[in-house]
Amino acid sequence: MNRGDARKTAEGLTHLTGFGNEHSSEAVPGALPEGRNSPQRAPLGLYAEQLSGSAFTEPRAHNRRSWLYRIRPSAAHPAFTRTGNGALRTAPFTETVPDPNRLRWDPLPDPAAGTDFLAGLWTLGGNGDAAQRTGMAVHLYHADTSMERVFSNADGELLIVPERGGLLLRTEFGLLRAEPGHVALIPRGVRFRVELLDTASDGGQSPTARGYVCENYGAPFQLPDLGPIGANGLANPRDFLAPVAAYEDTEGPVEVVNKFCGNLWTARYDHSPLDVVAWHGNHVPYVYDLRRFNVIGTISYDHPDPSIFTVLTSPSDTPGLAGVDFVVFAPRWLVGEDTFRPPYFHRNVMSEYMGLIEGAYDAKTAGKGGFVPGGGSLHNMMSAHGPDRETFDRASAAELRPQRVDDGLAFMFETRWPLTLTPHAAGADHLQQGYDDVWNGLERHFRPLH
């Protein structure tokens, strides 16, 4: 399929709605069995197969599984062999020591010609241990070529945050479209292929697709509890879109790459593994439009803690202490009275990686050497940070009338443990030098009364 066809396909997609629902879908009428999951003979000559995203005995509220009805069972494949990992790395991260300094990167440079999504994954760092199913990793991606191979990740789920260029995600469950301003989640073990949607103005090779990926080794992302907020607010479940069943019935060699305990393994199938004709369950991929986030904020005074902007959370064994939170700073009104409205100066027990999808972030200046779309900053646990001097001066003197913040879309991956960098992130040419200088000039204003 050429890129023009991919864009047309993406714009015509239909979806199932709802987060964590028990969905069901069939691409061919009668493909889903009725009354049982694994009949003696599945309909239409298909094979019944369960994909488990949790242990069988986990509580019902946390149990993730889907039943797939496919042309060939997943077991029908040759042996996998090791292949190169490129710039992709996995926890535990032991090649460098955790860095307490505040760090910021410019966007990744353009990729080499012929780079697909998988080859374009570039690991910044992470924490935990993928084999122990704890922690997370921060990756960036850049690509100029659609994938022809198929990828799956046994180590964790992938939260994809496009910043430049639309993506068509062809998964075992069907198709999803993810544009800048959306996030897409591919659950652990689900096979998929990434096709680029945007072409150059002359109709030639696609411009670069670029974005961020959070690889979550721990408990699957869920919607945060709302507590005193009540029944509604933040990310509404109905705004999450799951695919309808769509399948590939193709014969011929297909490369399938599996990420397993930090390494990439490859096998050459004689058919497409994206051959699921029908499915039902709750272990499914989805996409969410961040602009639909229902922002909850102050209507009296003070800036709320950034936890109020949590879209998704991966809980840990300590209540309220997330393995990783995904937080978005979506368009909103600022109306606080006698309030310093940008995020306040703070030191945090959590570690924060921040990225920018578009525009500017209200606590940082943009432009050359600043915080720009495609770039990112890392403030590890207890590192002191907050608005830069220019932002502080402006916000301290601003007239406090209602203010609409709608010229930027920023996000954070926030995690309970410090992020340890990969060597290529610690020594990258696009690591900004002198980031600490943005706080220079925060002068003493203390004037004792006596």
C-alpha positions in Angstrom: 0.0 0.0 0.0 1.4 3.4 -0.9 1.3 6.4 1.5 -1.6 8.1 -0.2 -3.6 4.9 0.3 -2.5 4.8 3.9 -3.7 8.3 4.6 -7.1 7.6 2.9 -7.4 4.4 4.9 -6.6 6.2 8.2 -9.1 8.9 7.6 -11.9 6.4 7.0 -11.5 4.3 10.1 -14.3 3.5 12.5 -13.7 2.6 16.2 -15.0 1.0 19.3 -15.2 3.5 22.2 -14.4 3.2 25.9 -11.4 2.5 28.1 -11.0 -1.0 29.6 -14.2 -2.2 28.1 -15.0 -5.8 27.1 -15.1 -5.1 23.4 -15.9 -7.5 20.6 -15.5 -7.2 16.8 -15.5 -9.3 13.7 -14.4 -8.4 10.2 -16.4 -11.2 8.7 -20.0 -11.9 10.0 -20.1 -15.2 11.9 -16.4 -15.2 12.8 -17.0 -14.8 16.5 -18.2 -17.9 18.3 -21.3 -17.6 20.4 -21.6 -18.9 23.9 -18.1 -20.1 24.4 -14.5 -19.0 23.7 -12.9 -22.1 22.4 -15.4 -24.3 20.5 -14.3 -27.7 19.2 -14.2 -26.2 15.7 -14.0 -22.4 15.6 -16.2 -20.6 13.0 -15.1 -20.3 9.4 -12.1 -22.6 9.9 -10.3 -20.1 12.2 -8.1 -20.9 15.1 -9.1 -19.8 18.7 -6.2 -18.3 20.7 -6.1 -16.4 24.0 -3.7 -13.5 24.4 -3.1 -12.8 28.2 -1.9 -9.5 29.3 -2.1 -10.5 33.0 -1.8 -13.6 35.1 -4.9 -15.8 34.9 -5.6 -15.3 38.6 -5.2 -11.6 38.9 -8.4 -9.9 40.3 -11.1 -9.4 37.7 -10.7 -5.6 37.9 -7.1 -5.9 36.8 -7.3 -9.0 34.5 -6.4 -8.3 30.9 -7.0 -10.8 28.1 -8.4 -11.1 24.7 -9.6 -14.0 22.6 -8.4 -13.9 19.0 -9.9 -15.9 16.0 -7.2 -16.0 13.4 -6.3 -17.6 10.1 -3.2 -19.3 11.5 -2.3 -19.7 15.2 0.6 -17.7 16.6 2.4 -21.0 17.3 2.9 -21.6 13.6 6.3 -19.8 13.2 10.0 -20.7 12.8 12.7 -20.1 15.4 13.7 -16.6 16.3 17.4 -15.5 16.0 19.1 -12.5 17.6 19.4 -9.3 15.6 21.0 -6.0 16.3 19.3 -3.6 18.9 20.4 -0.4 17.2 19.9 2.5 19.6 17.2 0.7 21.6 18.1 -0.2 25.2 16.2 -1.8 28.1 16.4 -1.8 31.9 18.3 -2.4 34.0 20.4 0.6 32.8 23.9 0.1 34.2 26.2 1.7 31.7 26.1 5.1 33.4 25.4 6.4 36.9 22.2 8.3 37.7 22.8 12.0 37.1 21.3 14.5 39.6 21.8 17.4 37.1 19.0 19.0 35.2 19.3 18.1 31.6 17.6 19.1 28.3 17.9 17.9 24.7 17.1 19.4 21.4 15.0 17.2 19.0 16.6 14.2 17.4 18.3 14.9 14.2 16.7 13.7 11.0 17.1 10.0 10.5 19.2 8.3 7.8 17.2 7.6 4.6 15.2 4.3 4.9 14.7 4.4 8.6 11.4 2.9 9.8 9.8 3.3 13.3 11.6 0.3 14.8 15.0 1.2 13.5 14.4 4.8 14.5 13.8 4.1 18.2 16.5 5.9 20.4 16.5 5.2 24.1 17.2 8.1 26.4 17.1 6.1 29.6 14.9 4.5 32.2 14.7 2.5 35.4 13.7 -0.8 37.0 14.2 -4.2 35.4 12.2 -5.4 32.4 12.7 -9.0 33.3 11.2 -8.3 36.7 8.4 -6.3 35.2 9.2 -3.1 37.1 10.0 0.4 35.9 10.0 2.1 32.5 12.0 3.5 29.7 11.9 6.8 27.7 12.5 6.4 24.0 12.3 8.8 21.1 11.7 7.9 17.5 12.4 9.3 14.1 11.5 7.7 10.8 11.1 8.5 7.1 9.9 5.1 5.9 6.9 2.9 6.6 7.5 -0.4 8.2 7.2 -3.6 6.1 8.1 -5.8 9.0 6.0 -6.5 12.1 7.0 -5.8 15.7 5.9 -7.0 19.1 7.2 -6.2 22.6 7.2 -8.9 25.3 8.9 -6.5 27.8 6.0 -4.0 28.2 3.4 -1.8 26.7 4.3 1.1 24.4 2.7 4.5 24.8 3.4 6.3 21.5 3.3 10.2 21.5 3.6 11.6 18.0 5.1 15.0 17.7 5.6 15.3 13.9 3.8 13.3 11.2 0.8 11.0 11.4 1.0 7.2 11.9 -1.2 4.4 10.8 -0.9 1.5 13.3 -1.8 -1.9 11.8 -2.3 -4.2 14.8 -3.6 -7.7 15.2 -6.8 -6.1 16.4 -7.3 -3.7 13.5 -6.1 -0.2 12.5 -5.6 3.0 14.5 -4.6 6.4 13.4 -2.4 8.5 15.6 -1.6 12.1 14.8 0.4 14.7 16.7 -1.8 15.6 19.7 -2.9 11.9 20.1 -1.4 9.1 22.1 -1.6 5.5 21.1 -1.1 2.5 23.4 0.1 -0.9 22.1 -0.3 -3.5 24.9 2.4 -6.0 25.8 2.8 -8.7 23.2 0.5 -7.3 20.6 2.0 -7.3 17.1 1.8 -4.2 14.9 3.3 -2.3 12.0 3.8 1.5 11.8 3.1 3.2 8.4 3.8 6.9 7.9 0.8 9.0 6.7 2.4 12.2 5.5 4.0 12.8 2.1 6.2 15.7 0.9 4.6 18.5 -1.0 6.0 17.1 -4.3 4.4 13.7 -3.6 7.8 12.1 -2.9 9.4 10.6 0.1 7.6 11.3 3.4 9.0 14.0 5.7 10.3 12.8 9.0 7.9 11.3 11.5 9.0 12.0 15.0 7.9 11.6 18.6 8.2 10.0 22.0 7.6 6.5 23.5 7.1 5.4 27.1 7.8 1.7 27.5 6.0 0.6 30.7 7.4 -2.6 32.1 5.1 -2.6 35.1 1.3 -2.8 35.7 -0.7 -1.8 32.6 -1.7 1.8 32.4 -5.1 2.6 33.8 -7.2 5.7 34.4 -6.4 7.4 37.7 -8.9 7.3 40.5 -10.8 10.6 40.8 -11.2 10.8 44.6 -12.9 14.1 45.6 -13.2 15.2 42.0 -16.1 12.8 41.7 -17.4 10.7 38.9 -16.2 12.8 35.9 -13.2 14.7 34.8 -9.6 14.3 33.5 -9.6 11.7 30.7 -13.1 10.5 30.0 -13.3 6.7 29.2 -15.6 7.2 26.2 -12.9 9.2 24.4 -10.5 6.2 24.1 -10.9 4.6 20.7 -10.2 0.9 20.1 -9.9 -0.7 16.6 -12.5 -2.7 14.8 -11.3 -6.1 13.5 -9.4 -6.0 10.2 -7.0 -8.7 9.0 -4.4 -9.4 6.4 -4.7 -12.7 4.5 -1.3 -12.7 2.8 1.1 -15.4 1.9 4.8 -14.9 1.5 7.8 -13.9 3.6 7.2 -11.4 6.4 9.9 -10.4 8.9 8.6 -10.5 12.5 10.7 -8.8 15.2 10.2 -9.6 18.9 11.6 -7.6 21.8 12.4 -10.0 24.6 14.2 -9.2 27.9 15.9 -6.2 26.2 17.1 -7.8 22.9 15.6 -7.9 19.5 14.9 -11.3 17.9 13.8 -11.9 14.3 12.0 -14.6 12.4 10.8 -14.9 8.8 7.2 -16.0 8.7 5.6 -17.4 5.5 2.4 -15.4 6.2 1.3 -12.2 7.8 0.7 -12.5 11.6 -1.8 -9.7 11.4 -4.5 -12.3 10.5 -7.0 -11.9 13.3 -10.5 -12.0 11.7 -12.4 -11.5 15.0 -11.7 -10.9 18.6 -13.2 -10.0 22.0 -11.7 -8.9 25.3 -10.1 -6.0 27.1 -6.4 -6.4 26.3 -6.6 -4.1 23.3 -4.7 -1.2 21.7 -6.3 2.2 21.7 -5.8 5.9 20.7 -6.7 9.0 22.7 -6.9 12.7 21.6 -5.1 14.7 24.3 -7.2 17.8 23.4 -10.2 16.0 24.9 -8.6 16.0 28.3 -11.0 17.6 30.8 -8.6 19.9 32.7 -9.4 20.4 36.4 -7.7 23.4 38.0 -8.0 26.2 40.5 -10.8 28.7 40.4 -9.6 30.5 43.5 -5.9 30.6 44.2 -2.6 28.7 43.8 -1.4 26.4 41.0 -2.5 22.8 41.5 0.1 20.0 41.7 0.8 18.5 38.3 -0.8 15.2 39.4 -4.2 16.8 38.6 -3.2 16.6 34.9 -2.7 12.7 34.9 -4.1 11.0 31.9 -2.9 7.4 32.7 -1.1 5.8 35.6 0.7 2.5 36.1 0.3 1.8 39.9 3.1 0.3 42.0 3.0 -1.8 45.2 2.7 1.5 47.2 -0.7 3.2 46.9 -0.4 6.6 45.2 3.2 6.0 44.1 3.2 5.3 40.4 5.6 3.2 38.5 4.9 5.8 35.8 2.3 8.5 35.3 1.5 10.1 31.9 0.6 13.7 32.4 -0.6 16.3 29.8 -0.6 20.1 30.0 -3.6 20.6 27.7 -5.2 23.9 26.7 -6.9 25.5 29.8 -7.8 28.8 31.5 -5.7 30.3 34.3 -7.8 32.4 36.7 -6.1 32.1 40.1 -6.3 35.2 42.2 -3.0 36.6 43.7 -1.3 33.5 42.2 1.9 32.9 40.5 0.3 31.0 37.6 3.1 29.0 36.0 4.2 25.8 37.8 6.0 26.7 41.0 9.6 26.0 42.0 9.8 22.6 43.5 11.8 19.5 44.3 10.0 16.2 43.8 10.5 12.7 45.0 9.3 11.6 41.6 11.5 11.9 38.5 10.1 13.9 35.5 10.8 13.6 31.8 9.0 16.4 29.9 8.4 16.6 26.2 6.7 19.1 24.0 4.3 18.2 21.2 3.6 21.7 19.8 3.9 25.4 20.7 5.5 26.4 23.9 5.4 25.4 27.6 4.2 28.2 30.0 7.1 27.7 32.4 9.9 27.7 29.8 11.1 29.9 27.0 11.2 28.5 23.5 13.4 29.3 20.6 17.0 28.4 19.9 18.6 26.7 22.9 15.2 26.6 24.6 12.5 24.0 25.1 11.1 23.3 21.6 8.8 20.6 20.1 10.5 17.3 19.8 12.9 18.2 22.6 12.8 17.0 26.2 14.1 17.7 29.7 14.9 15.4 32.6 14.6 16.5 36.2 15.6 13.5 38.3 14.3 13.0 41.8 14.9 15.9 44.2 16.5 18.1 41.6 15.4 21.7 42.1 13.6 23.2 39.1 10.8 25.5 38.0 10.2 28.4 35.8 13.2 30.0 34.2 14.2 33.6 35.0 12.5 35.2 32.0 9.2 33.3 32.8 9.5 34.2 36.5 9.9 37.9 35.8 7.1 38.0 33.3 4.6 36.0 35.5 5.5 38.0 38.7 4.5 41.3 37.0 1.6 40.1 34.8 -1.9 41.6 35.2 -4.0 38.8 36.7 -6.9 38.7 34.4 -8.3 35.4 33.1 -5.8 33.9 30.7 -6.3 31.2 28.1 -3.3 28.9 27.6 -3.8 27.3 24.3 -0.5 27.8 22.4 1.2 24.6 23.5 0.8 20.9 24.3 3.4 19.5 26.7 3.5 16.2 28.6 5.4 14.4 31.3 6.4 10.8 32.0 6.7 10.9 35.8 8.2 7.9 37.6 8.9 6.7 41.1 12.6 6.0 40.5 15.4 8.1 38.9 16.1 7.7 35.2 19.5 6.5 34.3 20.7 7.6 30.9 22.0 5.5 28.1 25.6 6.5 27.0 24.3 7.8 23.7 21.9 10.1 25.5 24.5 11.3 28.0 26.9 12.1 25.2 24.5 13.2 22.5 25.4 16.2 20.3 21.8 17.5 20.8 22.2 17.5 24.6 22.0 21.2 25.4 25.0 22.7 27.2 24.4 25.3 29.9 20.8 24.3 30.7 21.4 25.5 34.3 21.9 29.0 32.9 18.2 29.5 32.5 17.9 30.1 36.2 20.8 32.6 36.3 19.6 36.1 37.3 17.1 34.9 39.9 18.2 37.7 42.2 17.8 38.2 45.9 14.6 40.3 46.6 14.5 39.7 50.3 14.0 42.9 52.3 13.7 42.5 56.1 11.1 44.8 57.6 13.5 45.8 60.4 
